[in-house]
Amino acid sequence: MPKDTSIKSVLIIGSGPIVIGQACEFDYAGSQSARSLREEGIEVILINSNPATIMTDPSMADQIYLKPLTTKSIIEILKAHPNIDAVLPTMGGQTALNLCLEAEEKGIWNDFNVRLIGVDVNAINITEDREQFKQLLERIEIPAAPAKTANSFLKGKEIAQEFGFPLVIRPSFTLGGTGAAFVHKKEDFDELLTRGLEASPIHEVLIDKALFGWKEYELELLRDKNDNVVIICSIENMDPMGIHTGDSITVAPAMTLSDTTFQKMRDMAIKMMRSIGNFAGGCNVQFAVSPDEKEDIVAIEINPRVSRSSALASKATGYPIAKIATKLALGYNLDELQNQITKSTSALFEPTLDYVIVKIPRWNFDKFEGADRTLGLQMKSVGEVMGIGRSFQEALHKATQSLEIKRNGLGADGKGYTNYEQIIDKLTHASWDRVFVIYDAIQMGIPLSRIHEITQIDMWFLKQYEDLYLLEKEISTYKIADLPKELLLEAKQKGFADRQLAHMMGCLESEVYNKREETGIKRVYKLVDTCAAEFEAKTPYYYSTFEAEIEKADGTKYVHNESIVSDRKKVVVLGSGPNRIGQGIEFDYSCVHGVLAASECGYETIMINCNPETVSTDFDTADKLYFEPVFWEHIYDIIRHEKPEGVIVQLGGQTALKLAEKLDRYGIKILGTSFDALDLAEDRGRFSELLSELNIPFPKFGVAESADEASKLADTLDFPLLVRPSYVLGGQGMKIVINKQELEEHVIDLLKSIPGNKLLLDHYLDGAIEAEADAICDGEDVYIIGIMEHIEPCGVHSGDSNATLPPFNLGEFVMQQIKDHTKKIALALKTVGLINIQFAIKDDIVYIIEANPRASRTVPFIAKAYGEPYVNYATKVMLGAKKIKDFSFNPQLKGYAIKQPVFSFNKFHGVNKKLGPEMKSTGESILFIDDLKDDQFYELYSRRKMYLSK
């Protein structure tokens, strides 16, 4: 059955601001879906309140509403667009599904004659309402854990008495495991039950028997109107049941599942999907499997929408689930659609992987003072990375190298734990760094059986770890000069970085690299092709690995490299790695625009990134995608292979910027602002000298490398002082101190966590107003794209402040200073591309806080507010293709736009919620107001000083 031709206009509901549990994987899904609809000639109307994403870019839909996700907004849109035929709510996570249900209950879809596609209300209700779901499983004879529903405190107590402990409490209609908890003992039950009932919008919880130590699996399914179902990917959680899948290390395809059990699981998943309603689209099903020979299967839950795991599965297989799910929602059948990678086979096939995927979550506990750092049923991670390798070990190493937490992989970097009690404790209470601690435990000699007994992680995974440790032990007995080639090749095939090998043998990283060059052990690139190379792939999506040489009949040796280098002029864009607080989806937005702009200038575009949730790692964003760690060794090998004209570093946040020094040292051209200028802005001493020369005021400051130096400086600078380490992101480690005792405590603490770092001490301008400006500079002219005034006082990190565009209360004299300072600094730094400058205003004098010659968090917000493609312009300037005077700027904004931070404090019980110089928000929304009399503005302004902490 071909597509339903009566659908001419579709409303897509987005997922709103980024919060823990709902991140940019829905931006990726929504963007794919919008493109998929427009390919069919369908008008796309989009509602989403997140200004930082590609999804809300004007190029993505015919009409975009940056409005709050409420039924009031939905009614406004449906009135303005009476031609909307259908709504697609499956691309916006739990937020979109809940909004869709609310609109259904209020009769809004009916009133406007709009139908639901991609899912039906029945399916949402059955899968979200724990009681209905339990009854469904009984009806279709799918095993589930013994469970009962409670919608009152008393009922909950009765169930607990009947089942006994340990128990699991799961609230209905929530996201990312909000309010879910394990209850090990009776004393904790009352508090956790109350928390669960409060977390559920319908005050209902499911209480079930805890399946401790069972293995957890997920399947990603697609189904069409003809009831064809394909399973796109099987995912195994390395962590057993008890840790939210978003916080688990996951592996695809499943590694330790017998074929018979896998077939049973497939049949169950298909049966479940077919029984939850008559709809065509995507689905995610989770199962628990007993860790004994019986391999009993129990269904955990089913989500009738695309999910975090479907973004991962799309990147893991090269099968674009959201894109195909959207076509199915329009009425197409799977056999009528093309495989997007081969372009020659049908979409009615199940991908085959000839490689392994490992996903590791990225946490940000440092930002949540007093947070419980152990992992459980409630998700706590803020992002994730994915590693692709020919073996589990290689993929695991690549994923650990992608995390950007100053580790070079597993072991062999001198940073492991060596205290027995600490290791046992971290294994017992699943810690965020357990992936590394398992290695430390093996290194210490703790038997695998004991590690398995504590963690319940399958023995197969632990043996893989042990094998890596034994290899490290063997290599450590050699010096680099006498290391056998076979051993070096084996280490590289198992993912060890050159840095780790250098650590093992006590030599330099460059010596290991040279040894590889001499012995011909070079990275080769393989295609992610969905079909294990059975059919030719047309999409250039690569990962790297190492292969032994093949000898031909004539004696020549070669390794098979699938990445063919063209003779076009090329540009590499470095991505921003995993999402974290301080560096989020706004850099993905910038990278995507950078790639598209470079393409318009005639370059072949090459993207390097390791974040599976983003649009920048979609297989058809750049001409070539290397899904690799943003880690020096990997980048250098790709650059040597591709020989680009240069590398763009200013779009990938601090991640890409940190690599600028290495690129510069190795003679690789940085496009746009030079490394020297980037370093000048980061080096506080050099930057202040520049400001003095330009006669621009800045707060008095000093640099200290010890607590003693800091104390002496304090005598000349006057408290309060702002203390911060250099070269950090999102205000990490920044604090305002008001006396010598606080200063000493904080300095000692910082130097312990970041040894050898220079600390900057600034006199803090108490009560100052904070403002910031973003600009594009071509080395000769400067165009200020936006000036924002913060509602909160100076001292709250700019990412946590409500920022108003244009400013609402800065006089002409102050505005002129901001403009003059911005232009002077941009030109003095020889900026080519973007620059963000932050100011503190006191007594009508504008002081400089800092300058960042790169894309900032605010650039997407300004671009959306003014309706101008600023990153596109800035990239063309970086490439030297255009000058500022070549653009006709025409910003359009009626009234004011306010960037509002969004926090995820509710995921951390009892955490300190005060705001200060260290950023804590996970996302943002945009609010448009006509004038300053608006109630929402008035409320924000009246609360502005409430959270400031010293």
BELVENKA-V194024 format. One record per helix or strand. SS is the DSSP state (helix for helix, strand for strand). FROM is the first residue (numbers start at 1). TO is the last residue. If there is no record, write none. Layout:
SS;FROM;TO
SS;FROM;TO
//
This chain:
strand;9;13
strand;19;19
strand;22;22
helix;25;39
strand;43;47
strand;63;65
helix;71;80
strand;86;88
helix;93;105
helix;108;111
strand;115;117
helix;121;128
helix;130;139
strand;144;144
strand;147;150
helix;153;163
strand;167;171
strand;181;183
helix;186;199
strand;205;209
strand;215;223
strand;229;237
helix;245;247
strand;250;252
helix;259;275
strand;281;289
strand;297;303
helix;308;317
helix;321;329
helix;334;336
strand;338;338
strand;346;346
strand;352;352
strand;356;362
helix;365;367
strand;374;374
strand;383;389
helix;392;402
helix;420;428
strand;431;431
helix;434;444
helix;448;455
helix;459;475
helix;480;482
helix;485;493
helix;498;505
helix;509;519
strand;524;527
strand;531;531
strand;541;545
strand;550;551
strand;557;558
strand;570;574
strand;580;580
strand;583;583
helix;585;600
strand;604;609
strand;624;627
helix;632;642
strand;646;648
helix;653;658
helix;660;665
strand;670;670
helix;675;682
helix;684;694
strand;698;698
strand;701;704
helix;707;717
strand;721;725
strand;735;737
helix;740;753
strand;759;763
strand;769;778
strand;782;793
helix;798;800
strand;803;805
helix;812;828
strand;832;842
strand;845;852
helix;859;866
helix;870;878
helix;884;886
strand;896;902
helix;905;907
strand;915;915
strand;923;929
helix;935;942
strand;948;948
//
